Amino acid sequence: MAHLGSRRTRALTLPVGLALTASLGFLPTGAASAAPADAQSTAAVSADGPKLSYVINTRSGHGTVKRVEKAIAEAGGTVVVAYEQIGVVVAHSQNPDFAKSIRRVKGVDSAGATRTNPIVPQATTDIGVEQPLTAEQARSAAAEATADQDPMEPLQWDLPAIKADQAHQKTLGSSKVTVGVIDTGVDDTHPDLAPNFSRAASASCVSGAPDTTDGSWRPKTGESDHGTHVAGTVAAAKNGIGVTGVAPGVKVAGIKVANPDGFFYTESIVCAFVWAGEHGIDVTNNSYYTDPWMFNCKNDPDQGALVEAVARATRYAERRGTVNIASAGNSKFDLASDAIDDTTSPNDTPAVTRTINPRECLDIPAMLPGVVTVSATGAKGLKASYSNYGNGVIDVAAPGGDSTVYQTPAPPATSGLILSTLPGGEYGYKAGTSMASPHVAGVAALIKSTHPHASAAAVKALLSAEADATACGAPYDIDGDGKIDAVCEGDKNRNGFYGAGVVNALNAVRW
């Protein structure tokens, strides 16, 4: 399928023909209207609008959820799934006034449409299109590999950048630890992924409800290869084949959330986090943003409901021990600024230009409290040219790749991008904060392997404590044109480009 190379400001065209791929408070829960649940039943319910999906956030309690489900039917809706454990109901309706009606129901805190039109773009945080590894590149890499390296590992400059190669001399990670890749699907038949794949922890959440049919978690022909690439970075097996993951001894699960056209809907994301929390997943990787809004404003009744639904799901997973890692995005935005111009939302109907406050309008799940937000670095260890940043927003940094014009790796590596697995037993390069986040997920998995009884909060604290503190450095002029491209605020121990620093896999296994 066509990739999102031109979609939003998260897409980036790099120089000299280099194409890349990679990809805070909530709504007030004040009293809802005391209108009876069947208030809508006295009037005719319209069903002539587009069929949209909605999330309805309810107050706790089985009785409340059942009352809301009844009201949904009376308002012309159909319940897809109800997650009583977090008070979120997913429903479909063709009633243009559905959300307005449901918001009046007793027990409903908020409700909103998860899209503005049933058209489906894609929302991963990578950039450009992948560059397949050629046979000649593979042969050349294999000739450079040492006895303890997989054949293509010499091309993986990103592993020594976070000392993962040294960590592997101590441990590859525990098979009792599982990382869930919430993404476009994972090809578990890939020879570098099959040894570590967990079918029991995998599912498709595309509909908003989990589907455990065998293979439901795989990308179908023509669908994005993004999730398979991410999975390889996390946990490609150290088995004498292809590439090596950051944590090549842990398990990896695929939780598919992108529909056939690559759209990441709120209901799918909610399903994925609940699934992760209830199926023993220790870490989730989230290299995407939730469509159709780049930023979801909490004071908007629809967007605010989406923020609340995903926040409830991430909190639920974390309470059950899951560490949630997310990519910061590729728009070069300062997420700690007072204002950002969003010219590309919504992305399923004509976009409107709006100036948003990122403290009130959130990129979800990356900017939700409790989620570890990751910026990207290139082969020289500098913030990647495209990466979002922001003092107090970025938690840690990791390799995501960048143009060799900006950051050239040391030989024998030849590409400044990240090499990993692709469906069908293939390998290729991608770049973006999408590629940085799974490095952090892999390090978190190594921490959990070393400290099996650590809580999610403890793992997150160790991620920051064990990171290599990285100062802002010289004024950031990545293209060398004499103009400052981004301003890094903060000190060596915590700043807007690198957060607490670049993650360190060796520290993860020796502390």
N, C-alpha and C positions, 0 to 999 in steps of 0.2 A: 504494500500500500504506500501511498505517498507519505513521506515523513513531514514533520512539522517544521521544516527548515525555514519557512517564511512566516510561521505563526507567532504572533505577539512579539514583544521585545525580548522574550526569552530566546528567540532564534538569533543567530549571529553569523554574519558572513566574515570569515577571516581572510587575510590577504594572501596573495600569490596562489590563488586557486585552491587553498586548503579547505576542504569541507570537513566539518566535525559533526560528531553525534554524541549526545549524552542525555541528554535531555537538556488572657490579659484581662481578664474580666470578661463577663459574658452578658447576655441579655438579662435584664432584671427579671426576677421571678415573682413579680408583684401579683396581686390577686387577679385571676381571670374573671371575665364577666360571669355573672350568676345566671345567664340565660340557660334554660334547660337544654339537655342534650338533644332533644327532639325538636328544637325551635325551628329547624329548617323544614320539617316535614309538612308544615302547613302551606308551603309555597312550592310551586313547580321547580324542579332542579334542572338547570340547563345542562346539556351534554353535547353541545355543538362546538366546543373548543378543542384545541390540540390535546392529545393524550400526553399528560405530563406526569412526572413523578414528584412526590412530596415527602418530606420528613416532618413528623409531628412529634414534638417534645412534650411529654406529659409529666404530671406529678407521679410520685411513686405509688405503688400499690396495684395489685391484680385487679381490684374492682374498678379503679380509675381507668386503667388501660382498656378493660372490657367496655366500659361506658363510652370511651372515646372511639373504639372500634365500631360500636353501634352508630355513633354520630357520623363517622366516616361514610358508612353505607347510606345513611339518610341524606348526606350531602352529595351523593353521586360518586362516591369513591369506592375503590376496592383495596382491601388490605393485602399487601404483598407479604409482609412479615412484621411481627411485633417483638421487639427486644425489651421485654418487661424488666430485665435486670438493669437496664439503664433508662427506661422510660422513653424509648424512641420507637415510633411506628412508621413504617414505610408504606405508602399508599399511592395508587394511580387514580387519576380522574380526568375527565374531559369537561368538567364543570369549570368555566372561567372564574367563578366566584368561590371555588372550593376552599382555598386557603383562608379567605376572608370569613367564610362560614365556620370553619373549624376553629379559628382563633377565638370565636365567641363561646366555645364549648367549655363547660366547667371541667377543670382538671388539665386543660391545655395551657402550657407555658408559652409555646411559640410553635409556628408552623410556616413552612416555606417551600416553594417550588425549587427543585434541584437543578433546573435549567430554565432558559427563557424560550427555547424552541427545540423541538425534537430533531435537531441537526447535530451531527456528532464529530467534532474535531478531536485533537489529541492533546494530552497534558503532561507529558514527561518532561523532566528538566535536563534534557540533553540538547545538543545543537548539531545541525547539519545532517549528514548521512554517514553511515558507518563506512570505514575503509577496510575491506576484507584483507586478511593476511594472504600474501601470495606464496606459492610453493617455494620460490627462490628465497624469500624472506625466512620461511620456516626452516629450510635447509641451512641457511647461513646461521640462524640462531642455534640450531641443534649442534653445529660444529663448535660453537663457543661455549656450550653448556658444560658445566663440571659434573662430576659423578653424582653429586647430591642435588642437582637441579633437574627440573623437568625440561624437555627440549626447548620450549619457547621462553623459559624464564629469563634468559639473558636480555630479552627485549622488554621485560617488565621493570623499568626503572622505578616504578611506584613502590615496589616491595622494599628495596633498601631505603627508600625515602622515609619510610615509617619503621625501619628496622625489622620488618617482618621476616626477612631472610635469616636474621640472627635469632629471632624468636623461634623459628622452626627447628633450630638446633636443640632447643629445650623441649618443645612440645608443639604438636600440630593442632592442639585443641581437643576437647572431649566430645565423643560421639553422643554423650548425654545432653549436650547443648544444641538447641535448634534455633536457626535464624529464619524468620519468615520473610520472604521477598514479596511485598505487596506491590503488584506491578502488572505488566501486560501478559503475564504467564511465563512459565519456566519449562523448557524442554528437558525433562528428566531423563530422556534417552541419550543425551549427550554423554560420550564416554568420560568426560571430565566431571560430570555432575551426577551420573547414575550411582557411583559408589556411596555418595553422601546424601542422597535424596530421601526425604521422609514423605512417603505417601500418606501416612496416617495424619500428618499435620497439614496436608495440602487440600485445597478446594478452589472452586470458582465462586466468587461473590458478585459476579456481574449483575445478576438480577436484584441484588440486595439481600438475598437469602442464600445460604451456603449450599453448593452442589458438590457432592463428593463422588460423582460418577467418575470412573477411571479415566484419567487423562483430561478431566475438565479444567485442570490447572495449566494445560499446555497452550501456547499460541497456535492458532490454526494457520493453515497456509495463507499467506498474504497479510497476516497480522504482525504486529511489531515484535522485533527481536530484542527489545529493550530489557525485559525482565530476565531473559536468559543471560545477557551480558552482565547484568548486575549480580546474578546468582554466582557466576564464575568468579567475580572479584571477591565475593564473600568466601566461597568455600570450594573452588575447583580442587579436586583431589590431587595430592602429591603422589602420583602413580606411574611416573615415567611417560605420561602422555601430555602433550599440549602445554597448558599454563598451570600456574599454582595460585590458589586463593590465599587471602590473608589468613584465614583460619581453615586450613585444608583438612582438618580432622573432625570438624563439627558437622552437624546435619543442616541441610537447607531444605526449606519447604516453599512451595509456590502457592501464593494466594492471589488468584487472578481477579483484578478489579476493572480492567479496561474492556469495554465492549468491543465488538468486531471492528468498529471504526476508530477505536483508541480513546474513547471518551471516559474519563474518570469521574463518575457521578458520586454524589454524597452518600447515597444509600449503599453503594458498593464499598465505600471506605468504612462506613459504620460497621457493616457486616464483617469486614476484614479484621478490624481491631477486636471486635467481640470474639470472633473465631480464634484469633491469636491468644487472647486472654484465657480462653477455655480449652485450649489444646496444647498446653505446655510449651508454647513458643517463648523463648527467653529474650529474643531481640527481634524487632521488626525493622526492615529498611523501607523507606518511603521516598522514592526518587520521582516525585510528581507533584503537581498541585491540583486542587480540586476544581474542576470546571463548573460553570462557565466563567467564574469571576476570578481574575488574578488576585484581587483583594476583596474580602467579604466584610462589608461594613456592618457592625453590630447594631447600628440604629436603623438599618433597613429591615423590615419585617421578614422578607424572604432570606436575605443574606445572613441576618442575625440568627435565624433558625438553623441554617447550615453550620455556622460556627458552633452553636450550642450542641448540635447532634454529634459532630465529629469530636468535640471536646469531651462530651460524656463518654464516648467510645474509647478515646485514648486514655482517659483517667481510669476507666474500668480495666483496660488491659494492664496498665501500670500497677493498679492495686493488686492484680493477680500475678505480679512479678515480671511483667514484660517491659523491656527498655525500648522505647520508640525513637528511631533515628530518622532524620529527614533532611533533604537537600534544600539549600537556601534559595536556589533559583539563579537564572542566568541573565538578568536584565541590567547588571551593573548598578543596581539601586542601592542607595544607603538606606537600609531598613530602619535605622535609628533617626532619620531626619524628621523634620516637622511636617513635610509635605512631599508627596510623590505624584507625578502626573501619570495616570493610568489611561492610556489611549486605546486599549485593546480589549476592554471588557464591556459587555459580555462577548464571548467569542462564538456564540451560536446564532446571534442576530446582529444587525449592524451595531458596532461598538460606539460608545459615547465617550467623549473626553471628559474626564473628571479628575479633580485634584483630591487625593485622599490623605488622611492622617494614618500612618502605619501603626499607630498605637490603638486606633479604633477600627481600622480596616485591615484584616489579617489574611495573610497567605496561609491557607490551612492544608495540611496539618503542621507545616514547618514552624509557624509562629505561635502555636498553642503552648500554654504553660506546661512544663513537664517534658516536652518533646526536645530532643537534642538536635540543634540546628547546625548544619555543616556548610562551611564555605570551601571553595576549591582552590588548590594550588597547582602550579605547573612544575616542570622538570627542574627549574632553578630554585624552587621553594618559595616563589613569590605568589601572591594572590593571582589567580587566573584572570585574564583580561576581562572575561565575561561575568565573573562571579559576583553575586550580591554580597553585601557586607553590612556591618552596623554594630557599633559598640553597645554591648548589652543584649544584642540579639544573637550574634554568632557565638556558639558555645565552643566549638573546636574546628580545626581545619584538617584537610586530607587531600592527597593527590586526586585531581579531577582531569588533568591534562590541559594543554594549551598549544597554540600554534608554535611551531619551531622557530618562526620569525621572532616570537617573543621570548620563548624559553626552550632552549635546545638541550636534549638530554646528553649525558656522557655516553660514549661508545661502550658496548656494542649496540645499545639501543639507538634506533634511528628516528623514531616517531615520538613527538611530544604528547601523544594521546595515550589512552589506557587500553591495553590489549586484554581481551577476555573471550569468553565462549559465545558462540552464536548458534542458533538452531541448526539441526542437521549435521552435527559434528564439526561445524566450522568454527573459525576464530576471526576476530576483527577488532579494529580500533574504534573507540568512541571517546567523546569528551564532554564534560559538563559537571555541574554539581551533582547530577545523577550518578556520576562515576566516583565522586568524592565520598558520598554518603555510605556506600557499601564497604569502603575501606574502614570507616568508623564502626559500622555494624560488625565487621570481622574482628576488630580490636575488642569491641564490647564482648563478643563471643569468647575471645581468649581470656578476658578478665573473668567472665562467668565460669570458664573452664578451670581457672586457677582458684577461684573463690566460689565454689558451687552453692554455698548457702547465702551468698550476698543478695540483698534485696535490690530491686530496680534502682532505688535511690543511691545505694552504695555503689553499684556498678557505674552509674552516671558520675558520681563523685570521683571515682577512681579514673574514669576517662579523662577528666579535667586535671586531676592531680598528677597523673602519669604522662600527660602530654608534654612535648618539648616547647617551653615558652618561646615565643617568636615575636621579636620587636617589630614595630612598624617599619623601621629602616628608613632609607632615603626617600624623599618625596616620590610619589608613585607616578612615573611617566613611562608606562609599559611599552608604548610605541616609539619612544625617543624623539618625539616631535617638539619637545620643549614645553608642552602643555601638561599640567597635572591632570591625570585622568580620574583619580579618586583620592579622598583624604582619609587617612587612617587616624582614628582617635583612640586614645588610651595608652597604657604603658606596656612594657614587655610581658607582664604577667596576665594582662587581659586587655584586648583591644578589638577594634571593629573588623580588622581583616582576618585575624586568626583566632579570636576568642582566647581560650586558655592556652592555645598553642596547637601545633601539629601532633596528631595522635602518635603514640609510640607503642608498637606491638611488643617490643622486647621488655619494656617496663611492665606490660600487662601480664607477662608470664613469669616474672622474677620477683615481684613484690608480693 
